[in-house]
Amino acid sequence: MISNKKNKSGAKPVWAPATLSEFDGVRFLHLDSIWVQGAMRIRKPQQLELEYIQRMMVWMLWRESAQLREGHAVQLGLGAAAITRFCHKMLRMRTTAVEINPTVISACRAWFHLPEDDAKLTVVNADAASWVAEPQQAGTADVLNIDLYDHDAASPVLDDEAFYAHCRDLLSEGGLMTVNLFGRDASFTRSALRIAKVFGSDQVWSLAPTKEGNTIVVAARGVAVPDREELERRAANIESQFSLPARKWLRLVRPLPLNIIQQLQAESTT
């Protein structure tokens, strides 16, 4: 997640300071507000603590079990580094995280078990919109997880068709993207419609919202959906290997709502 507060002159961003709190064995990351930007169970730092973060891993259902540990995973918005740690340490994928706020990177390295860069981990201090638009990034990611919010967590910071087009370009053929939609100013319909315009309505799905209001959208670049029996096998494998509630995800995944598909069709005929 990111913060882009401006100073009074408007010349340079003044980054919201990263702070932490702890409760019942869980450490929370904040950015100059009460909003939780991420969490880590102190005794189990590789465990995905927050439910919506767990659901961000739903892309695993779309990949064959033998390929779960393969390829390059990219995170836009570091948060408390939960997804980055999981992809790097648990899945052992080559992992890149892009975070605009340098205080978040420092906090994650000091308090949230984010290791220093190595052969399989790169943390980039950059603006996500600019980074995904770089021509050299095209086709380099097999998995893309997007969780971009400012310190107020009111709505996604990057949420337009141009951004999602760059995200699709970033993915290799068969690549998968998950996006967290959350906030008082967020609109699932608006965001899902933009994503579907770029990826195609048959390549976009969503999960039912969490009780906190996080809706995870999944988009794919040329992925064929396996049959139910295969999905259930994959879910069972994910649960046994990684202790993630993948069978629950199966019950929550749904195609795009009819109203979005109808709007896409209407716009395509005008």
KOLMI-225989 format. One record per residue (C-alpha): x, y, z; residue number from 1; residue in one letter. Coordinates in Angstrom, 1 decimal, always signed. Example, Ala and Ser with C-alpha at 12.3 -4.5 7.8 and 13.67 -1.06 7.14 Angstrom:
residues 2
east,north,up,num,residuo
+12.3,-4.5,+7.8,1,a $
+13.7,-1.1,+7.1,2,s $
end
This chain:
residues 270
east,north,up,num,residuo
+0.0,+0.0,+0.0,1,m $
+1.1,+3.5,-0.6,2,i $
+0.7,+7.0,+0.7,3,s $
+1.2,+10.2,-1.4,4,n $
+0.5,+13.0,+0.9,5,k $
+1.9,+16.3,-0.3,6,k $
+3.7,+19.0,+1.6,7,n $
+2.3,+22.5,+1.7,8,k $
+4.2,+23.7,-1.3,9,s $
+3.0,+20.7,-3.3,10,g $
+6.6,+20.2,-4.7,11,a $
+7.5,+16.9,-3.1,12,k $
+5.5,+14.1,-1.4,13,p $
+5.8,+13.9,+2.3,14,v $
+5.5,+10.2,+3.1,15,w $
+3.2,+9.2,+5.9,16,a $
+5.3,+7.8,+8.7,17,p $
+5.1,+4.0,+9.2,18,a $
+4.0,+3.0,+12.7,19,t $
+3.1,-0.2,+14.3,20,l $
+0.8,-1.6,+17.0,21,s $
+0.5,-5.1,+18.5,22,e $
-2.5,-7.0,+19.8,23,f $
-2.9,-10.6,+20.7,24,d $
+0.3,-11.8,+19.1,25,g $
-0.3,-9.9,+15.9,26,v $
+1.8,-6.9,+14.7,27,r $
+0.0,-4.3,+12.6,28,f $
+1.4,-1.7,+10.2,29,l $
-0.2,+1.8,+10.0,30,h $
+0.5,+4.9,+8.0,31,l $
-0.3,+7.9,+10.1,32,d $
-3.9,+6.7,+10.6,33,s $
-5.9,+4.1,+12.4,34,i $
-6.3,+2.1,+9.1,35,w $
-4.4,-1.2,+9.1,36,v $
-2.0,-1.4,+6.1,37,q $
-0.9,-5.0,+6.9,38,g $
-0.4,-7.5,+9.7,39,a $
+1.9,-10.3,+10.8,40,m $
+1.5,-13.0,+13.5,41,r $
+4.8,-12.5,+15.4,42,i $
+5.4,-16.2,+16.1,43,r $
+4.4,-17.2,+12.5,44,k $
+5.7,-14.5,+10.2,45,p $
+5.2,-16.6,+7.0,46,q $
+1.5,-17.2,+7.8,47,q $
-1.0,-15.0,+6.0,48,l $
-2.8,-13.4,+8.8,49,e $
-5.5,-11.2,+7.2,50,l $
-8.4,-12.9,+5.4,51,e $
-8.3,-10.6,+2.4,52,y $
-4.6,-11.2,+2.0,53,i $
-5.2,-15.0,+2.0,54,q $
-7.8,-14.4,-0.7,55,r $
-5.3,-12.5,-2.8,56,m $
-3.6,-15.9,-3.3,57,m $
-6.7,-17.3,-5.0,58,v $
-4.7,-17.2,-8.3,59,w $
-3.2,-20.5,-7.1,60,m $
-6.5,-22.2,-8.1,61,l $
-5.9,-21.2,-11.7,62,w $
-2.4,-22.7,-11.9,63,r $
-1.6,-26.4,-12.1,64,e $
-0.4,-27.8,-8.8,65,s $
+3.0,-28.6,-10.3,66,a $
+3.5,-25.0,-11.3,67,q $
+2.7,-23.3,-8.0,68,l $
+6.3,-22.7,-7.2,69,r $
+7.3,-21.7,-10.7,70,e $
+7.7,-18.3,-12.3,71,g $
+7.9,-14.7,-11.2,72,h $
+5.5,-13.1,-8.7,73,a $
+5.1,-9.3,-8.6,74,v $
+3.4,-7.3,-5.8,75,q $
+2.4,-3.7,-6.3,76,l $
+2.1,-2.2,-2.8,77,g $
+4.1,-3.8,-0.1,78,l $
+1.9,-3.4,+2.9,79,g $
+3.4,-5.4,+5.7,80,a $
+5.1,-7.6,+3.1,81,a $
+2.9,-10.6,+3.8,82,a $
+2.4,-11.6,+0.1,83,i $
+6.0,-10.9,-0.6,84,t $
+7.2,-13.1,+2.2,85,r $
+4.8,-15.9,+1.2,86,f $
+5.8,-15.9,-2.4,87,c $
+9.5,-15.6,-1.6,88,h $
+9.8,-17.9,+1.4,89,k $
+6.9,-20.4,+1.1,90,m $
+6.4,-20.7,-2.7,91,l $
+10.1,-19.9,-3.4,92,r $
+9.2,-18.0,-6.5,93,m $
+11.3,-15.2,-7.9,94,r $
+9.6,-12.2,-6.3,95,t $
+9.5,-8.5,-6.9,96,t $
+7.7,-5.9,-4.8,97,a $
+7.1,-2.3,-5.9,98,v $
+6.5,+0.3,-3.2,99,e $
+6.5,+4.0,-3.5,100,i $
+6.8,+4.9,+0.2,101,n $
+10.4,+4.3,+1.4,102,p $
+9.3,+4.4,+5.1,103,t $
+7.1,+1.3,+4.4,104,v $
+10.1,-0.6,+3.0,105,i $
+12.2,+0.4,+6.0,106,s $
+9.4,-0.6,+8.4,107,a $
+9.0,-4.0,+6.7,108,c $
+12.7,-4.7,+7.0,109,r $
+12.8,-3.6,+10.6,110,a $
+9.6,-5.0,+12.0,111,w $
+8.0,-7.5,+9.5,112,f $
+10.7,-9.9,+8.6,113,h $
+11.3,-8.7,+5.1,114,l $
+14.7,-9.9,+4.1,115,p $
+17.3,-8.0,+2.2,116,e $
+17.3,-8.5,-1.6,117,d $
+18.8,-11.7,-2.9,118,d $
+18.8,-13.8,-6.1,119,a $
+15.1,-14.3,-5.8,120,k $
+13.9,-11.2,-4.1,121,l $
+13.9,-7.6,-5.4,122,t $
+12.2,-4.7,-3.6,123,v $
+11.8,-1.6,-5.8,124,v $
+11.2,+1.9,-4.4,125,n $
+9.2,+3.3,-7.3,126,a $
+5.8,+4.4,-8.4,127,d $
+3.8,+1.4,-9.5,128,a $
+2.1,+3.2,-12.4,129,a $
+5.4,+4.2,-13.9,130,s $
+7.1,+0.8,-13.2,131,w $
+4.4,-1.3,-14.9,132,v $
+4.5,+1.0,-17.9,133,a $
+8.2,+0.4,-18.5,134,e $
+8.6,-1.5,-21.8,135,p $
+11.2,-3.8,-20.4,136,q $
+8.7,-5.1,-17.8,137,q $
+6.3,-6.4,-20.5,138,a $
+5.7,-10.2,-20.2,139,g $
+7.9,-10.7,-17.2,140,t $
+5.3,-11.6,-14.5,141,a $
+3.5,-14.8,-14.1,142,d $
+1.5,-13.6,-11.1,143,v $
+0.6,-10.0,-10.2,144,l $
-0.9,-9.0,-6.9,145,n $
-2.2,-5.4,-6.5,146,i $
-3.0,-3.8,-3.2,147,d $
-2.5,+0.0,-3.7,148,l $
-4.0,+2.4,-1.1,149,y $
-3.1,+5.7,+0.5,150,d $
-3.0,+6.3,+4.2,151,h $
-6.8,+6.9,+4.3,152,d $
-7.6,+3.6,+2.5,153,a $
-10.6,+5.3,+0.8,154,a $
-10.2,+3.7,-2.7,155,s $
-7.6,+2.2,-4.9,156,p $
-4.9,+4.7,-5.9,157,v $
-4.5,+3.3,-9.4,158,l $
-7.7,+2.2,-11.0,159,d $
-8.1,+3.2,-14.6,160,d $
-8.1,+1.3,-17.9,161,e $
-4.6,+2.5,-18.9,162,a $
-3.1,+1.1,-15.6,163,f $
-4.9,-2.2,-16.0,164,y $
-3.7,-2.4,-19.7,165,a $
-0.1,-2.0,-18.5,166,h $
-0.8,-4.7,-15.9,167,c $
-2.0,-7.1,-18.6,168,r $
+1.0,-6.3,-20.7,169,d $
+3.2,-7.1,-17.6,170,l $
+1.8,-10.6,-17.5,171,l $
+3.1,-13.5,-19.5,172,s $
+0.7,-15.6,-21.5,173,e $
-1.3,-17.6,-18.9,174,g $
-0.5,-15.0,-16.2,175,g $
-2.8,-14.1,-13.4,176,l $
-3.6,-10.9,-11.5,177,m $
-5.5,-10.3,-8.3,178,t $
-6.7,-6.9,-7.1,179,v $
-7.9,-5.8,-3.7,180,n $
-10.9,-3.5,-4.0,181,l $
-11.8,-1.7,-0.8,182,f $
-12.7,+1.7,+0.6,183,g $
-15.6,+4.0,+1.2,184,r $
-15.0,+5.6,-2.2,185,d $
-14.4,+2.3,-4.1,186,a $
-16.9,+0.9,-6.6,187,s $
-16.7,-2.8,-7.5,188,f $
-18.8,-2.3,-10.6,189,t $
-16.7,+0.6,-11.8,190,r $
-13.4,-1.2,-11.2,191,s $
-14.5,-4.6,-12.5,192,a $
-15.8,-3.0,-15.6,193,l $
-12.5,-1.3,-16.3,194,r $
-10.6,-4.6,-15.7,195,i $
-13.0,-6.6,-17.9,196,a $
-12.6,-4.1,-20.8,197,k $
-8.9,-4.8,-20.7,198,v $
-8.8,-8.6,-20.0,199,f $
-12.2,-9.7,-21.4,200,g $
-15.3,-10.6,-19.5,201,s $
-14.5,-14.4,-19.7,202,d $
-11.1,-13.8,-18.1,203,q $
-12.4,-11.9,-14.9,204,v $
-13.8,-13.4,-11.7,205,w $
-14.4,-12.1,-8.2,206,s $
-14.8,-13.5,-4.7,207,l $
-17.6,-12.5,-2.4,208,a $
-16.6,-9.6,-0.1,209,p $
-15.0,-10.3,+3.3,210,t $
-16.8,-9.1,+6.3,211,k $
-14.5,-6.0,+6.3,212,e $
-15.6,-5.2,+2.8,213,g $
-12.6,-6.3,+0.7,214,n $
-13.5,-7.7,-2.7,215,t $
-10.8,-9.6,-4.5,216,i $
-10.9,-9.6,-8.3,217,v $
-9.0,-12.2,-10.4,218,v $
-8.1,-11.5,-14.0,219,a $
-6.2,-13.8,-16.4,220,a $
-4.3,-13.5,-19.6,221,r $
-5.5,-16.4,-21.8,222,g $
-6.3,-18.9,-19.1,223,v $
-8.7,-21.8,-19.6,224,a $
-10.7,-22.6,-16.5,225,v $
-10.4,-26.2,-15.5,226,p $
-13.4,-28.4,-14.6,227,d $
-14.8,-28.5,-11.1,228,r $
-13.1,-31.8,-10.3,229,e $
-9.7,-30.4,-11.1,230,e $
-10.3,-27.2,-9.2,231,l $
-11.3,-29.3,-6.1,232,e $
-8.1,-31.3,-6.5,233,r $
-6.1,-28.1,-6.7,234,r $
-7.9,-26.6,-3.7,235,a $
-7.2,-29.7,-1.6,236,a $
-3.5,-29.6,-2.5,237,n $
-3.2,-25.9,-1.6,238,i $
-4.9,-26.6,+1.8,239,e $
-2.6,-29.5,+2.5,240,s $
+0.6,-27.8,+1.5,241,q $
+0.0,-24.2,+2.5,242,f $
-2.8,-24.2,+5.1,243,s $
-4.9,-21.8,+3.0,244,l $
-8.7,-22.1,+2.9,245,p $
-8.8,-22.9,-0.8,246,a $
-11.9,-25.0,-0.7,247,r $
-13.7,-22.0,+0.8,248,k $
-12.4,-19.9,-2.0,249,w $
-14.1,-22.2,-4.5,250,l $
-17.4,-21.6,-2.9,251,r $
-16.9,-17.8,-3.1,252,l $
-15.6,-17.4,-6.6,253,v $
-18.1,-16.1,-9.2,254,r $
-18.1,-14.8,-12.7,255,p $
-18.7,-11.2,-13.5,256,l $
-22.3,-10.0,-12.6,257,p $
-24.7,-9.9,-15.5,258,l $
-25.1,-6.1,-15.2,259,n $
-21.4,-5.6,-16.0,260,i $
-21.5,-8.1,-18.9,261,i $
-24.5,-6.2,-20.3,262,q $
-22.8,-2.9,-19.9,263,q $
-19.7,-4.3,-21.8,264,l $
-21.9,-5.5,-24.6,265,q $
-23.8,-2.2,-24.8,266,a $
-20.6,-0.2,-25.0,267,e $
-19.1,-2.6,-27.7,268,s $
-22.1,-1.9,-30.0,269,t $
-22.0,+1.9,-29.7,270,t $
end
